[in-house]
């Protein structure tokens, strides 16, 4: 399986978490992890992202809020917020993933699962987050 597909699974779990605030998500995880094409690397990535987003949720929301200029975070469309959380987590806590890849993949996910113009909003917020985090990440941008 590819990282792109694993990222999409992670996005769906984050969306469920944002929508329900269900801390466990056992049923959905069980369904996802029954995919026979899911490798151990994919499973490890999905678990790291989901657990990381839950653990760092408040910090991630703060970063997103600072960069969603003139837009209250509680007004962000849930599919867009899920993509923002995914990309922001990767950009902040997964230095092995280039930040531009996190941004590109989040934009592609939003194009598939959200509104027609959502990708522009998500791209703009993530561009601000990139500017904020790039100096911290150093060479792995």
C-alpha positions in Angstrom: 0.0 0.0 0.0 1.1 3.6 -0.4 1.6 6.3 2.1 -1.1 8.2 0.2 -3.7 5.6 1.0 -2.5 5.3 4.6 -2.8 9.1 4.9 -6.4 8.9 3.6 -7.2 6.3 6.2 -5.7 8.5 8.9 -7.7 11.5 7.5 -10.9 9.5 7.9 -10.1 8.6 11.5 -9.3 12.2 12.3 -12.5 13.3 10.7 -14.4 10.8 12.8 -12.6 12.1 15.9 -13.3 15.7 15.1 -16.9 15.0 14.4 -17.6 12.8 17.4 -14.8 13.4 19.9 -14.7 9.6 20.3 -11.5 8.8 22.1 -11.4 5.1 21.2 -12.6 4.8 17.5 -12.3 1.0 17.9 -14.9 0.0 15.3 -13.5 2.2 12.6 -9.9 1.2 13.4 -10.9 -2.4 13.2 -12.5 -1.9 9.8 -9.5 -0.1 8.5 -6.9 -2.5 9.9 -8.7 -5.4 8.2 -7.6 -4.1 4.8 -5.3 -7.0 3.6 -3.1 -4.6 1.7 -2.3 -2.6 4.8 1.4 -3.1 5.7 2.9 -2.8 9.1 4.5 0.5 8.0 1.1 1.8 7.0 -0.4 0.7 10.3 2.4 2.2 12.3 1.9 5.5 10.4 -1.9 5.6 10.9 -1.6 4.8 14.6 1.2 7.4 15.1 -0.9 10.1 13.4 -4.2 9.3 15.1 -2.7 8.9 18.5 -0.5 12.0 17.9 -3.5 14.2 16.8 -5.4 13.2 19.9 -2.5 13.7 22.2 -1.5 17.1 20.7 -5.0 18.2 19.7 -5.0 21.5 21.7 -1.6 22.5 20.4 -2.5 21.6 16.8 -5.8 23.6 17.1 -3.8 26.6 18.5 -1.4 26.5 15.5 -4.3 26.2 13.0 -6.2 29.0 14.8 -3.2 31.4 14.6 -2.9 30.7 10.8 -6.6 30.8 9.9 -6.6 34.5 9.8 -10.0 36.2 10.4 -11.6 32.8 10.7 -12.8 31.3 14.0 -11.6 27.7 14.3 -15.1 26.5 15.4 -16.4 27.7 12.0 -14.0 25.6 9.9 -15.8 22.9 8.0 -15.0 19.6 9.7 -13.5 17.9 6.6 -11.2 20.8 6.2 -10.3 20.8 9.9 -9.5 17.1 9.7 -7.1 17.7 6.8 -5.5 20.7 8.6 -5.0 18.6 11.7 -3.4 15.8 9.7 -1.0 18.1 7.8 -0.2 20.2 10.9 0.6 17.1 12.9 2.9 15.8 10.2 4.6 19.2 9.7 5.2 19.6 13.4 5.9 16.1 14.7 7.0 14.0 11.8 10.3 15.5 10.5 10.9 12.6 8.2 7.9 13.8 6.0 8.8 16.9 4.0 6.4 19.7 4.8 5.5 20.4 1.2 4.4 16.8 0.9 2.1 17.2 3.9 0.6 20.3 2.4 0.2 18.8 -1.1 -1.5 15.6 0.2 -3.8 17.6 2.5 -4.9 19.8 -0.4 -5.6 16.7 -2.6 -7.6 15.0 0.2 -9.7 18.2 0.6 -10.3 18.3 -3.2 -11.7 14.8 -2.9 -13.7 15.0 0.3 -14.7 18.7 0.8 -16.2 21.6 -1.0 -15.1 23.0 -4.3 -13.2 26.0 -2.8 -12.0 24.3 0.4 -8.6 23.5 -1.0 -7.8 27.2 -1.4 -8.6 27.8 2.3 -6.6 24.7 3.5 -3.7 25.6 1.3 -3.6 29.2 2.6 -3.7 28.1 6.3 -1.0 25.4 5.7 1.2 28.0 3.9 1.0 30.1 7.1 1.8 27.1 9.2 4.7 26.3 6.9 6.2 29.8 7.4 5.8 29.4 11.2 7.3 25.9 11.4 10.0 25.9 8.6 12.6 27.8 10.7 12.1 25.3 13.5 12.4 22.3 11.2 15.6 23.6 9.6 16.6 21.7 6.5 13.7 19.2 6.4 11.2 21.4 4.7 
